[in-house]
C-alpha cells in the first residue's frame, strides 16, 4: 500500500499501447464490483477482461494463490519497494485526499505497516512467492 503501484501500472498501460487495460483492485472495491479481500471475485473479473484485452493489474493481493487464479498466457509480477517512512508519508496524503475518518485512517496506516513488516522483514517465511 502506498508504494506507487497505481502510478506505475497506469504508465505501463500508456507505454504499451491502447490495447491494454489498467485494472485497479481499489477501483473495483470502490465501485462495489468486488469485496475488499475477495481473491476469487477479483481473479474472475480479471479473467473476464482477459477474454477481450490485455491487462495490467494494480493490486496488493500478491499471494501465489491469487496469482495462480489468473488465466493469462504470460504473467509478470512486480514488487515495488519503498522505505517505510515514504509509505507512511504517502498514506498521510491519501488520508487527506480521501478525507478518511479517524478510524479508517488508523486501519489504513496499520495496513501499510503490517504489509511492510510482512514482506520486508527479512524473515524467509514471508518471502514473496514469485
Backbone as JSON, one array per atom type, in Angstrom:
{
  "sequence": "XXXXXXXXXXXXXXXXXXXXXXXXXXXXXXXXXXXXXXXXXXXXXXXXXXXXXXXXXXXXXXXXXXXXXXXXXXXXXXXXXXXXXXXXXXXXXXXXXXXXXXXXXXXXXXXXXXXXXXXXXXXXXXXXXX",
  "N": [[0.84, -1.19, 0.0], [0.53, 2.21, -0.83], [2.86, 2.29, -2.32], [3.26, 3.06, -4.94], [2.05, 1.65, -6.93], [-0.29, 2.15, -8.49], [0.37, 4.45, -9.98], [2.61, 3.5, -11.43], [1.47, 1.27, -12.81], [-0.49, 2.47, -14.42], [1.14, 4.05, -16.08], [2.6, 2.04, -17.36], [0.57, 0.86, -18.91], [-0.01, 2.98, -20.68], [2.43, 3.22, -22.01], [2.61, 0.72, -23.29], [0.42, 0.32, -25.22], [-2.74, 1.21, -26.75], [-4.19, -1.11, -26.6], [-4.16, -2.24, -24.14], [-5.52, -2.66, -20.89], [-5.96, -1.02, -17.8], [-6.38, -2.33, -14.65], [-7.46, -1.62, -11.54], [-7.51, -2.82, -8.38], [-8.41, -1.45, -6.1], [-10.16, 0.4, -7.25], [-12.11, -1.35, -8.2], [-13.14, -2.3, -5.79], [-14.06, 0.12, -4.7], [-16.07, 0.73, -6.52], [-17.9, -1.14, -5.93], [-17.73, -3.6, -7.26], [-16.28, -5.79, -6.47], [-15.65, -7.4, -3.29], [-13.65, -6.22, -0.51], [-11.43, -8.07, 0.24], [-11.74, -10.22, -1.53], [-10.41, -12.61, -3.19], [-11.12, -14.48, -5.19], [-13.25, -13.28, -6.61], [-11.98, -11.01, -7.6], [-9.99, -12.18, -9.23], [-11.7, -13.49, -11.03], [-12.92, -11.29, -12.28], [-10.7, -10.14, -13.54], [-9.97, -12.27, -15.23], [-12.22, -12.34, -16.89], [-11.95, -9.91, -18.26], [-9.57, -10.47, -19.56], [-10.4, -12.02, -21.65], [-10.97, -10.38, -23.76], [-9.01, -8.41, -23.94], [-5.65, -7.26, -23.19], [-4.21, -6.97, -19.94], [-3.07, -4.83, -17.27], [-2.65, -5.3, -13.98], [-3.34, -3.75, -10.98], [-2.72, -4.3, -7.82], [-2.62, -5.22, -4.34], [-2.89, -7.77, -3.57], [-1.03, -10.08, -3.46], [-0.57, -12.93, -3.36], [0.53, -16.31, -3.94], [-1.6, -17.99, -4.41], [-3.6, -16.24, -5.43], [-2.26, -15.31, -7.72], [-2.05, -17.68, -9.18], [-4.69, -18.05, -9.93], [-5.18, -16.35, -12.01], [-5.79, -16.41, -15.4], [-3.9, -16.0, -17.59], [-1.83, -16.08, -20.52], [0.78, -15.3, -20.24], [2.4, -14.12, -17.35], [3.54, -11.54, -15.28], [4.86, -10.52, -12.28], [5.35, -7.65, -10.34], [7.1, -6.38, -7.71], [7.05, -3.62, -5.74], [9.29, -1.67, -3.98], [9.52, 0.58, -1.33], [10.91, 2.7, 1.17], [9.72, 2.41, 4.56], [9.13, 4.86, 5.83], [8.58, 6.57, 3.66], [6.29, 5.32, 2.63], [4.52, 5.75, 4.75], [4.36, 8.54, 4.72], [3.09, 8.92, 2.25], [0.71, 7.66, 2.84], [-0.44, 9.43, 4.68], [-0.96, 11.57, 2.97], [-2.87, 10.34, 1.31], [-4.9, 9.92, 3.17], [-5.67, 12.54, 3.63], [-6.46, 13.27, 1.01], [-8.61, 11.5, 0.49], [-10.22, 12.13, 2.54], [-10.44, 10.59, 4.93], [-12.02, 8.99, 7.68], [-11.11, 9.09, 11.2], [-11.0, 6.47, 12.18], [-10.86, 4.94, 9.81], [-8.46, 5.96, 8.8], [-6.64, 5.08, 10.72], [-6.85, 2.3, 10.35], [-5.91, 2.1, 7.72], [-3.28, 3.04, 8.0], [-2.26, 1.07, 9.73], [-2.46, -1.1, 8.0], [-0.57, -0.43, 6.04], [1.78, -0.53, 7.56], [1.75, -3.21, 8.51], [1.83, -4.63, 6.1], [4.31, -3.85, 5.09], [5.98, -4.83, 7.12], [5.48, -7.57, 6.9], [6.4, -8.3, 4.27], [8.96, -7.24, 4.02], [10.54, -7.9, 6.15], [12.67, -9.57, 6.23], [12.43, -12.1, 7.12], [12.46, -15.39, 6.1], [10.08, -16.88, 5.85], [8.2, -15.09, 4.98], [8.82, -14.51, 2.42], [8.28, -13.24, -0.81], [6.23, -14.97, -3.09], [6.9, -15.07, -5.83]],
  "CA": [[0.0, 0.0, 0.0], [1.23, 3.5, -0.95], [4.19, 2.09, -2.9], [3.32, 3.63, -6.28], [1.51, 0.67, -7.88], [-1.25, 2.76, -9.41], [1.1, 5.33, -10.89], [3.41, 2.68, -12.33], [0.64, 0.44, -13.69], [-1.1, 3.35, -15.44], [2.19, 4.43, -17.03], [2.9, 0.86, -18.17], [-0.5, 0.74, -19.92], [0.17, 4.03, -21.68], [3.62, 2.89, -22.8], [2.4, -0.49, -24.09], [-0.43, 0.83, -26.31], [-4.16, 1.33, -26.38], [-4.79, -2.43, -26.46], [-4.0, -2.69, -22.75], [-6.44, -2.07, -19.91], [-5.5, -0.92, -16.42], [-7.37, -2.75, -13.66], [-7.04, -1.27, -10.18], [-8.36, -3.51, -7.41], [-9.06, -0.45, -5.24], [-11.31, 0.93, -8.0], [-13.16, -2.38, -8.21], [-13.75, -2.28, -4.45], [-14.78, 1.39, -4.58], [-17.25, 0.69, -7.39], [-18.7, -2.29, -5.45], [-17.65, -4.72, -8.19], [-15.8, -6.9, -5.64], [-15.45, -7.09, -1.87], [-12.28, -5.81, -0.16], [-10.41, -9.12, 0.19], [-12.27, -11.36, -2.26], [-9.45, -13.02, -4.22], [-11.77, -15.18, -6.29], [-14.0, -12.31, -7.42], [-11.0, -10.17, -8.29], [-9.43, -13.01, -10.3], [-12.76, -13.71, -12.02], [-13.06, -10.05, -13.05], [-9.52, -10.03, -14.4], [-10.08, -13.3, -16.26], [-13.25, -11.92, -17.84], [-11.36, -8.86, -19.1], [-8.54, -11.09, -20.39], [-11.02, -12.64, -22.83], [-11.06, -9.41, -24.85], [-7.92, -7.44, -23.95], [-4.52, -7.5, -22.29], [-4.41, -6.13, -18.76], [-2.1, -4.59, -16.23], [-3.43, -5.34, -12.76], [-2.79, -3.0, -9.86], [-3.29, -4.87, -6.6], [-1.69, -5.66, -3.3], [-3.25, -9.16, -3.25], [0.03, -10.76, -4.19], [-0.29, -14.29, -2.91], [0.65, -17.28, -5.01], [-2.97, -18.47, -4.68], [-4.23, -15.26, -6.31], [-1.52, -15.31, -8.97], [-2.4, -18.91, -9.89], [-6.07, -17.97, -10.44], [-5.21, -15.52, -13.21], [-5.66, -17.3, -16.55], [-3.21, -15.32, -18.69], [-0.78, -16.89, -21.14], [2.01, -14.86, -19.61], [2.16, -13.28, -16.16], [4.72, -10.96, -14.65], [4.54, -9.8, -11.04], [6.36, -6.66, -9.98], [7.0, -5.96, -6.32], [7.64, -2.29, -5.62], [9.79, -1.41, -2.63], [9.8, 1.94, -0.86], [11.14, 2.69, 2.62], [8.51, 2.56, 5.36], [8.85, 6.28, 6.07], [7.95, 7.1, 2.44], [4.94, 4.76, 2.58], [3.7, 6.44, 5.76], [4.12, 9.9, 4.22], [2.07, 8.81, 1.21], [-0.55, 7.3, 3.49], [-0.98, 10.68, 5.23], [-1.53, 12.31, 1.83], [-4.1, 9.66, 0.9], [-5.9, 10.19, 4.19], [-6.17, 13.89, 3.34], [-7.13, 13.27, -0.3], [-9.88, 10.77, 0.56], [-10.96, 12.61, 3.71], [-10.72, 9.41, 5.73], [-12.35, 9.15, 9.1], [-10.0, 8.68, 12.05], [-10.97, 5.01, 12.24], [-10.36, 4.45, 8.51], [-7.06, 6.36, 8.71], [-5.88, 4.17, 11.58], [-6.8, 0.99, 9.68], [-5.05, 2.22, 6.54], [-1.9, 3.12, 8.49], [-1.91, -0.26, 10.23], [-2.3, -1.95, 6.83], [0.72, -0.09, 5.44], [2.84, -1.03, 8.44], [1.75, -4.67, 8.54], [2.28, -5.09, 4.79], [5.75, -3.65, 5.04], [6.62, -5.77, 8.06], [5.33, -8.92, 6.37], [7.17, -8.59, 3.08], [10.33, -6.73, 4.04], [11.13, -8.15, 7.45], [13.85, -10.42, 6.1], [12.08, -13.44, 7.57], [12.22, -16.19, 4.89], [8.7, -17.39, 5.71], [7.4, -14.05, 4.33], [9.38, -14.24, 1.1], [7.29, -13.14, -1.87], [6.22, -16.26, -3.78], [7.31, -15.06, -7.23]],
  "C": [[0.88, 1.24, 0.0], [2.61, 3.39, -1.6], [4.36, 2.75, -4.26], [2.78, 2.7, -7.35], [0.6, 1.31, -8.92], [-0.55, 3.64, -10.44], [1.88, 4.51, -11.91], [2.53, 1.88, -13.3], [-0.05, 1.27, -14.76], [-0.07, 3.72, -16.51], [2.58, 3.26, -17.91], [1.85, 0.7, -19.26], [-0.33, 1.76, -21.03], [1.35, 3.69, -22.6], [3.4, 1.69, -23.72], [1.6, -0.17, -25.34], [-1.88, 0.79, -25.87], [-4.85, -0.02, -26.23], [-4.7, -2.99, -25.06], [-4.96, -1.95, -21.83], [-5.81, -2.1, -18.53], [-6.64, -1.34, -15.5], [-6.8, -2.47, -12.28], [-8.01, -1.91, -9.2], [-9.08, -2.52, -6.5], [-10.27, 0.17, -5.93], [-12.45, -0.07, -8.01], [-13.89, -2.44, -6.87], [-14.61, -1.03, -4.3], [-16.05, 1.44, -5.4], [-18.18, -0.47, -7.03], [-18.77, -3.43, -6.45], [-17.21, -5.97, -7.44], [-15.73, -6.44, -4.19], [-13.96, -6.86, -1.6], [-11.23, -6.9, -0.34], [-10.85, -10.36, -0.57], [-11.35, -11.7, -3.44], [-10.14, -13.63, -5.44], [-12.54, -14.22, -7.2], [-13.07, -11.41, -8.21], [-10.4, -10.93, -9.46], [-10.46, -13.24, -11.41], [-12.95, -12.47, -12.9], [-11.89, -9.89, -14.02], [-9.61, -11.04, -15.55], [-11.13, -12.96, -17.31], [-12.69, -10.87, -18.79], [-10.3, -9.44, -20.03], [-9.1, -11.77, -21.63], [-11.04, -11.69, -24.02], [-9.89, -8.43, -24.94], [-6.76, -7.94, -23.09], [-4.65, -6.55, -21.12], [-3.14, -5.97, -17.95], [-2.91, -4.44, -14.95], [-2.67, -4.65, -11.64], [-3.46, -3.52, -8.59], [-2.22, -5.17, -5.58], [-2.07, -7.06, -2.81], [-2.25, -10.06, -3.96], [0.4, -12.11, -3.61], [-0.15, -15.21, -4.12], [-0.73, -17.81, -5.4], [-3.68, -17.54, -5.66], [-3.59, -15.31, -7.7], [-1.89, -16.53, -9.81], [-3.81, -18.87, -10.49], [-6.18, -17.16, -11.72], [-4.88, -16.39, -14.42], [-5.08, -16.56, -17.76], [-2.14, -16.26, -19.25], [0.58, -16.55, -20.54], [1.67, -13.96, -18.44], [3.51, -12.79, -15.65], [4.24, -10.23, -13.41], [5.69, -8.86, -10.74], [6.1, -6.25, -8.54], [7.74, -4.64, -6.2], [8.05, -2.06, -4.17], [9.99, 0.09, -2.44], [10.06, 1.84, 0.64], [9.83, 2.96, 3.37], [8.16, 4.03, 5.58], [8.15, 6.92, 4.87], [6.51, 6.59, 2.32], [4.01, 5.47, 3.55], [3.4, 7.88, 5.34], [3.03, 9.89, 3.15], [0.71, 8.47, 1.8], [-1.22, 8.55, 4.09], [-1.63, 11.5, 4.11], [-2.82, 11.68, 1.33], [-5.23, 9.9, 1.89], [-6.52, 11.57, 3.94], [-6.99, 13.9, 2.05], [-8.51, 12.63, -0.22], [-10.71, 11.15, 1.78], [-11.4, 11.44, 4.6], [-11.13, 9.78, 7.14], [-11.14, 8.72, 9.91], [-9.86, 7.17, 12.09], [-10.4, 4.42, 10.94], [-8.88, 4.79, 8.35], [-6.18, 5.44, 9.55], [-5.76, 2.79, 10.94], [-5.86, 1.02, 8.48], [-3.57, 2.26, 6.96], [-1.42, 1.77, 8.99], [-1.67, -1.22, 9.07], [-0.95, -1.7, 6.16], [1.86, -0.7, 6.27], [2.9, -2.56, 8.43], [2.22, -5.25, 7.2], [3.78, -4.97, 4.65], [6.47, -4.67, 5.91], [6.58, -7.2, 7.51], [6.32, -9.2, 5.25], [8.62, -8.11, 3.11], [11.02, -6.93, 5.39], [12.43, -8.94, 7.37], [13.59, -11.85, 6.54], [11.75, -14.28, 6.32], [10.8, -16.72, 4.75], [7.78, -16.37, 5.04], [7.92, -13.72, 2.95], [8.26, -14.23, 0.06], [7.36, -14.37, -2.75], [6.64, -16.23, -5.24], [8.46, -14.09, -7.42]]
}
